[in-house]
Amino acid sequence: MDAPKNDRDRPLVVITGGLGRVGTVLRPYLRRHHKLRIVDTAERADAVEPEPEVDIRRADIGEPDAAYEFLNGADAILHLAGDANPWHGWEDVYRANVRPMPALLQAAAAHAVPKIVLASSLHAAGEYNRPVFWPVSPRLEPKPCCAYGLSKVVVEALGRSHAERTGASVTCLRLGLTGWPLTERRYLGMWLSDGDAARLVLAALCAREPFGVHFGVSANSRRHWDTASAQTELGYRPQDDSELYADSAGPASGPVCRIFDDSSELRMRGMT
């Protein structure tokens, strides 16, 4: 995709949590096509160097007045902010992932933002990560494997409600392993490379589906998660394969959550 020829042609994308791990992966790619307004905590914002043509705001995204202010003029929202730790309990992930959503969506409705991309997670369907279900379809009912996954199911439901109520296009991306080194074999089936993460998000920002939920992984030979809907409905074209790293990836470092149970882990070890 060619970048717009001048700044006036670039739509403004507001990225919540844009200074985090996934946002750091995506920003260099998104800057080529969009004007960016990054909204994050003061702690993160004060720790980064200013970036050319990137507007960085310090705000609590769950505070209604702040959300209304930072969404002014937005053509799209990429919502990455939240707690992505599968070890955290419900109170922690609710506070970070669910509680801010009403203020964010109300402000989006007030400004009639036409496009919202919500970062969800494979953990929203983590209980399907068993050989009998591979490749897992995003059309299956959500089946979270932990409190974090459950919080993302709630976020998806709020996104659907917003789309139906306002007519905005809302796309939920159940991202796999993004922005982490591929050091363990059990992650080969859920890896999302930096380049494919950018291709997926750029496709989602351009798509005008009323509402959709799609898995975000690369073109991995170990097809644990079905990306057909992302390819057909968003135009996502993954190019990378985790199999390149299979020989260097090691054994599991310890328990995560039920996205890996003992039986599936033993089977996956037998495949390496």
N, C-alpha and C positions, 0 to 999 in steps of 0.2 A: 504494500500500500504506500503510495506516494504521500509525503507530507503536504499540507496546504501551503500555497505559495506565499501568503502573507499572514500576519498575525490576526487580521480581522476575519479571516476564513477559519480560524481555529476555534472550535467550541470550547467553552469553559467547563472543565470537569473538576468538581470538588471532591477531594479524596480525604475521607476521615481515616485517622490512623495512618496517614501516608508516610510517616517517618519510621514505621515499624519494619519488620522483616520482609513481608510481602510487598509493601509500598516501596521499599528500597530496591527490590528487584525490578519493579515495574516503572518507576519514575523515568529512567533514561529512555525507555521505549515510548512512553506516553507523551513525553515532552515533544517528540517529533511531530505529533499530530494534534495535540490539544494544548490549550492554555491550562495551567494547573494551579489550583488553590489547595494547599495542604492544610488540614486542620488536625492538630494533635495537642498533646499535653505540653505545658510549659517546660517540663523537665526535658522532654525530647527536643522541643523546638530550640531551647537554649543550648543544646549540645551539638547541633549541626551547623555547618557552614552555610551561608546563604547560597542559593542556587540561581543561576541566570533564568529569568522569566518564570520563576516559581514564587507564588505568593504564599507565605507560610503564616498561618494564624494560630494563636494559642487560645484554646477554648474547650469548655466542657460541652461535648456534643449533646448531652442530655438536658442541657439548660435551654428552655424554649427561646428566650431572647437571643442568646448566643447563636443557636441554630438558625433562627430567622435571619440574623445578620450575615453569617458566613455563607448562606445559600443564596444570597442576593445575586442575581445575574447568572446563576448556574444553568448550563444546558444539560448537565448530567451529574449524577452522584455515583462515586465508587466508594462503597462503605466497607472499609477494612478494619475499623477500630473494634477492639474487643479483647477478651481473654481467651486465648487459644490453647490453654493448658488442660489436657485431658485428666490430669491428676486433681484438679481443683473441684471442690464441691459445688452444690447447686447455688448456695448463697453468693459465692464469688462470681460464678459465671452469669447468674441472673443480674447481678449489679452491673457487670461490665457489658453484657451482650444484649440483654432484654430490656432493662429499665430505660436506656437512652432512646430506644426506638420510637416511642410515641412522639417525643419532641422533634426528632429528626424527620419523621414522616409528616407530621403536622406542618412543619416549616416547608418541606418539599411541596406539599399540597398548596400552601399559601402562595408560593412562588410559581406554581404550575410547572415544576421541573418535569420534563417529559420522559426522562430515562433514569432509572436507578438500577445499579448492579450491586447486589448484596453478596459479600463473601460468606458462603456457608462452608461446609466441611464434609468430607467422606464419613466423618463420625456420626453424621445425621442418619446414615444407613450402615453404620459400622457392624451391626450384628449380622449383616449379609456377607461379610468378608469371610466366607467359608467356601471351599472348593465346589460344593454342590450348587452354589449360586453364581459362580464365575462364568462369564462376566456379568456383574450385577447391573440390573437395569435401573435407571433413575425413575422409572414409572412405578416401581414397587412402593408400597406404603413406607413411610419413614420408620426406621428401626434403630434408634440411637444406641450406642454402646457405652455411653458415659454421660455425666451431667453436661459436659461441654457439647456433646452431640445433641442432647435434648434442647439446649438453649438455641442451637442453630435451627432445629425443627420449629421452634416458636418464632424465630426471626423470619423463616420462610413463610409461615402462616400469616404473620403481620404484613409481609411484602405482598402476598396474594390479596389480602384484604384491601391494601392500599391501591393495588392495580385495579381491582374491581370497583372500588369506590370513586377513584379519580380519573381512570382511563390512562394513567401513566403506564409505560412499559417497564416491567420489573423482571429482571433476570437474576436468578440465584445460582451461584457457581459453587458446587461442592468440591472445593480444592483439595488436592492430594498433598503430598510432601513437597512444599514450595520453599525455596530459599535455604534449604538445609543440604549439607553434603550427604551423598548417598553411601553411607558407611555400613548399613545393615541389610542383609539379604531380604528380610521380611518387607522392606519398603520398595522393592523392585516393582511390584505391581501397582503401586500408588504414587509413583514419582511424577512430578510435574517440573520440567526443566524451566530455566529462566526464560528462554526464548519462547517456549510453548505457552508459558504463563502470560507473556505479553500478547501472543497471538490470540489466545482465548479471551483476554479482557478487552482487547481492541475490537474483536468480533462482537462481543457482548454489548459494548458501548454503541456499536452501529446498528445492532439488531432492534427491530421494533415489534417483537412478539408481545402480545398482551401480558403474558406471565409464563415463566419457564423455570425449570429446575434441571441443571445439567451437571454431570461429573466433569471435573477438571483434572485430567491426567494426560501424560504424554502418550505417544504411539508405542507403548511398551509391548514387547513380545508376550510378556506375562499379563494377559488381558483380564485383570480382576474387576475392572470397572468399565462399563460400556459408554463410550463417548459418541455413539451414533447420533443422538439427539443434538449434541453440541455441534457436530459437523453438519447435520442436515438443516437445523433450525437457526444456527448462528453463523454458519460458514467457517467454523473453526477447522484449521488444517494443521494438526500436530505433526512435527517433523522429527522428534527425538525419541530415542529408545533407551530405557534403563539397562538393557542387556549389555550395553557397552561396559557397564560397571559391575557386572555380575561376578567376575573373577576377583575383584578387589573388595567387594562388599563382605563384611564379616557376619558373625552370628549375632543374635539378639542380645542387647545389652541389659535387658531386664524387662519387667512387666510394664505395659502402657495402660491399657484398659481392655475391654472385651472386643475391641476391633481385632485383636489377636488373641484367640483362645489357645489352650494347650494343644488341642488336636490339630487345628489348622497350622500352628507353628511347626509341629512335627512333620506334617505333610510338606510344608514349604521347604523345610530343611532337606527333605528327601528329594526335592526337585533341583537342588543346587549341585 
